[in-house]
Amino acid sequence: MGLLAAFIVLAIVGQVANVTICLALERFYPSSVTIPIFFVLWVGTFWLAWRLALRITEPRARPAMSPDTQRMLALLTTAAEAPMIV
């Protein structure tokens, strides 16, 4: 769900920037130049938004456990599984 939300937000922000850039270019260049630029930016925005959403929502790597922590975890796991002798 987070991936989809991040993609939608990034795509909307990118398309707003896309429209703003093309409207600014239309003041200096004819629409026959700005329309192809708009379509290239339109496709590029979706591609970039997807790549950024993947990077943003990528699971974090867990830090490696120290050997002492691994031994303690193995000892506790073994102790919890062993039957108690009374």
Secondary structure, DSSP 8 states (H G I E B T S, - for coil): -HHHHHHHHHHHHHHHHHHHHHHHHHTTS-HHHHHHHHHHHHHHHHHHHHHHHHHHT---------HHHHHHHHHHHHHHHS----
